[in-house]
Structures are given as C-alpha cells and as structure tokens.
C-alpha cells in the first residue's frame, strides 16, 4: 500500500517491486533490467510496458518526480 495525503494506492507485487527500485539513482532501463531478472517468465517488452505505465500513473498523480 502506498499512502499519500488522505489517500492510498493498493499495489500488486510487481508495482511494489517497481516502487522499491525508484531510488533516484536507477534509470527506467535499469529498473526494467532488474525486474526482468526477478520475473524471467515475462518478456522484456512486457516488463518495460508495465514499468512505464506504472511510473506514468505515479507521475500523473504527483507521486513521482523525475530527477535530472
């Protein structure tokens, strides 16, 4: 569960894994690569799509900030 002012966002296991890797040092490609190792049964394109979609949703909600 991701909590933010007066709201919460229930996370599935993949979303939680993505969020844990958002440390300000990793790039999107690095996150995709690490998750592909964690979920080898999924294609690289599927993992990339899920990561990008999730991060875009967090950006829209103001829960994520792009550095650099």
FITIVEX-414007 format. One record per atom (N, C-alpha, C): residue number from 1; chain; atom name; x, y, z. Coordinates in steps of 0.02 Angstrom, whole numbers, plus 50000, padded with zeros to 5 digits. Example, Ala and Ser with C-alpha at 12.3 -4.5 7.8 and 13.67 -1.06 7.14 Angstrom:
<recs>
1	A	N	50660	49716	50390 $
1	A	CA	50615	49775	50390 $
1	A	C	50660	49835	50390 $
2	A	N	50642	49888	50354 $
2	A	CA	50684	49947	50357 $
2	A	C	50645	50002	50394 $
</recs>
This chain:
<recs>
1	A	N	50043	49941	50000 $
1	A	CA	50000	50000	50000 $
1	A	C	50045	50062	50000 $
2	A	N	50032	50107	49954 $
2	A	CA	50066	50170	49951 $
2	A	C	50019	50222	49980 $
3	A	N	50038	50254	50033 $
3	A	CA	49996	50304	50066 $
3	A	C	50021	50373	50049 $
4	A	N	49974	50417	50034 $
4	A	CA	49988	50487	50022 $
4	A	C	49930	50526	50051 $
5	A	N	49936	50592	50058 $
5	A	CA	49886	50631	50095 $
5	A	C	49814	50614	50078 $
6	A	N	49778	50589	50128 $
6	A	CA	49707	50573	50125 $
6	A	C	49689	50519	50074 $
7	A	N	49738	50481	50052 $
7	A	CA	49725	50429	50003 $
7	A	C	49773	50371	50012 $
8	A	N	49759	50318	49976 $
8	A	CA	49803	50261	49974 $
8	A	C	49797	50227	49907 $
9	A	N	49849	50193	49888 $
9	A	CA	49850	50157	49824 $
9	A	C	49873	50086	49838 $
10	A	N	49828	50038	49827 $
10	A	CA	49845	49968	49837 $
10	A	C	49891	49946	49780 $
11	A	N	49947	49915	49798 $
11	A	CA	49996	49894	49749 $
11	A	C	49998	49818	49743 $
12	A	N	50002	49794	49681 $
12	A	CA	50013	49723	49672 $
12	A	C	50088	49710	49681 $
13	A	N	50108	49648	49678 $
13	A	CA	50178	49631	49692 $
13	A	C	50226	49664	49643 $
14	A	N	50207	49667	49579 $
14	A	CA	50250	49698	49529 $
14	A	C	50257	49773	49541 $
15	A	N	50201	49806	49555 $
15	A	CA	50203	49878	49568 $
15	A	C	50246	49893	49629 $
16	A	N	50241	49852	49681 $
16	A	CA	50282	49862	49740 $
16	A	C	50356	49853	49724 $
17	A	N	50372	49804	49682 $
17	A	CA	50441	49793	49661 $
17	A	C	50468	49852	49622 $
18	A	N	50427	49880	49577 $
18	A	CA	50447	49939	49539 $
18	A	C	50461	49997	49586 $
19	A	N	50415	50009	49631 $
19	A	CA	50421	50066	49677 $
19	A	C	50483	50061	49721 $
20	A	N	50499	50000	49743 $
20	A	CA	50559	49990	49784 $
20	A	C	50623	50009	49747 $
21	A	N	50622	50003	49681 $
21	A	CA	50681	50017	49641 $
21	A	C	50687	50091	49623 $
22	A	N	50636	50130	49636 $
22	A	CA	50637	50202	49620 $
22	A	C	50674	50239	49676 $
23	A	N	50740	50241	49669 $
23	A	CA	50782	50269	49721 $
23	A	C	50817	50334	49700 $
24	A	N	50803	50358	49640 $
24	A	CA	50835	50418	49616 $
24	A	C	50901	50406	49580 $
25	A	N	50927	50346	49586 $
25	A	CA	50990	50328	49552 $
25	A	C	50978	50284	49491 $
26	A	N	50928	50241	49495 $
26	A	CA	50915	50194	49440 $
26	A	C	50876	50229	49384 $
27	A	N	50894	50212	49322 $
27	A	CA	50855	50235	49265 $
27	A	C	50797	50186	49254 $
28	A	N	50752	50207	49210 $
28	A	CA	50696	50162	49192 $
28	A	C	50724	50098	49163 $
29	A	N	50774	50103	49120 $
29	A	CA	50802	50042	49090 $
29	A	C	50834	49997	49142 $
30	A	N	50866	50026	49192 $
30	A	CA	50896	49986	49246 $
30	A	C	50841	49950	49285 $
31	A	N	50787	49985	49299 $
31	A	CA	50731	49955	49335 $
31	A	C	50702	49897	49293 $
32	A	N	50693	49909	49229 $
32	A	CA	50667	49856	49185 $
32	A	C	50713	49796	49186 $
33	A	N	50778	49807	49181 $
33	A	CA	50826	49752	49182 $
33	A	C	50824	49712	49246 $
34	A	N	50821	49747	49303 $
34	A	CA	50819	49712	49367 $
34	A	C	50754	49673	49376 $
35	A	N	50699	49702	49354 $
35	A	CA	50635	49667	49360 $
35	A	C	50631	49608	49311 $
36	A	N	50662	49614	49254 $
36	A	CA	50662	49558	49206 $
36	A	C	50699	49498	49237 $
37	A	N	50750	49511	49276 $
37	A	CA	50785	49457	49311 $
37	A	C	50740	49427	49365 $
38	A	N	50700	49469	49398 $
38	A	CA	50655	49445	49451 $
38	A	C	50596	49406	49422 $
39	A	N	50574	49426	49362 $
39	A	CA	50517	49394	49329 $
39	A	C	50539	49368	49260 $
40	A	N	50581	49316	49258 $
40	A	CA	50609	49293	49194 $
40	A	C	50557	49262	49147 $
41	A	N	50498	49245	49173 $
41	A	CA	50446	49216	49131 $
41	A	C	50411	49269	49088 $
42	A	N	50423	49333	49102 $
42	A	CA	50393	49387	49064 $
42	A	C	50444	49414	49013 $
43	A	N	50418	49434	48956 $
43	A	CA	50463	49461	48905 $
43	A	C	50488	49530	48927 $
44	A	N	50545	49549	48898 $
44	A	CA	50574	49614	48913 $
44	A	C	50525	49670	48895 $
45	A	N	50491	49663	48839 $
45	A	CA	50442	49714	48817 $
45	A	C	50383	49718	48866 $
46	A	N	50359	49661	48891 $
46	A	CA	50304	49662	48939 $
46	A	C	50325	49697	49003 $
47	A	N	50385	49682	49027 $
47	A	CA	50410	49714	49089 $
47	A	C	50417	49789	49078 $
48	A	N	50447	49808	49022 $
48	A	CA	50456	49880	49007 $
48	A	C	50388	49916	49004 $
49	A	N	50340	49886	48971 $
49	A	CA	50273	49915	48965 $
49	A	C	50242	49925	49034 $
50	A	N	50246	49874	49076 $
50	A	CA	50217	49879	49143 $
50	A	C	50252	49932	49185 $
51	A	N	50318	49935	49181 $
51	A	CA	50356	49985	49219 $
51	A	C	50337	50055	49196 $
52	A	N	50338	50066	49132 $
52	A	CA	50324	50134	49105 $
52	A	C	50252	50154	49122 $
53	A	N	50204	50109	49113 $
53	A	CA	50135	50125	49129 $
53	A	C	50127	50144	49203 $
54	A	N	50158	50105	49247 $
54	A	CA	50152	50118	49318 $
54	A	C	50185	50185	49336 $
55	A	N	50244	50198	49310 $
55	A	CA	50279	50261	49325 $
55	A	C	50240	50321	49298 $
56	A	N	50211	50314	49238 $
56	A	CA	50170	50368	49211 $
56	A	C	50110	50383	49255 $
57	A	N	50079	50331	49282 $
57	A	CA	50022	50340	49327 $
57	A	C	50044	50377	49391 $
58	A	N	50101	50358	49418 $
58	A	CA	50126	50393	49478 $
58	A	C	50141	50466	49462 $
59	A	N	50169	50480	49404 $
59	A	CA	50182	50549	49383 $
59	A	C	50118	50589	49378 $
60	A	N	50066	50560	49348 $
60	A	CA	50002	50594	49341 $
60	A	C	49972	50611	49408 $
61	A	N	49982	50567	49457 $
61	A	CA	49954	50578	49524 $
61	A	C	49998	50623	49567 $
62	A	N	50055	50643	49540 $
62	A	CA	50101	50685	49578 $
62	A	C	50139	50648	49632 $
63	A	N	50145	50581	49624 $
63	A	CA	50178	50540	49674 $
63	A	C	50250	50523	49656 $
64	A	N	50271	50546	49598 $
64	A	CA	50339	50531	49575 $
64	A	C	50365	50594	49540 $
65	A	N	50429	50606	49549 $
65	A	CA	50461	50664	49519 $
65	A	C	50520	50640	49478 $
66	A	N	50528	50667	49419 $
66	A	CA	50584	50649	49376 $
66	A	C	50644	50692	49395 $
67	A	N	50700	50660	49408 $
67	A	CA	50762	50696	49425 $
67	A	C	50805	50706	49364 $
68	A	N	50844	50759	49367 $
68	A	CA	50895	50769	49317 $
68	A	C	50872	50807	49260 $
</recs>
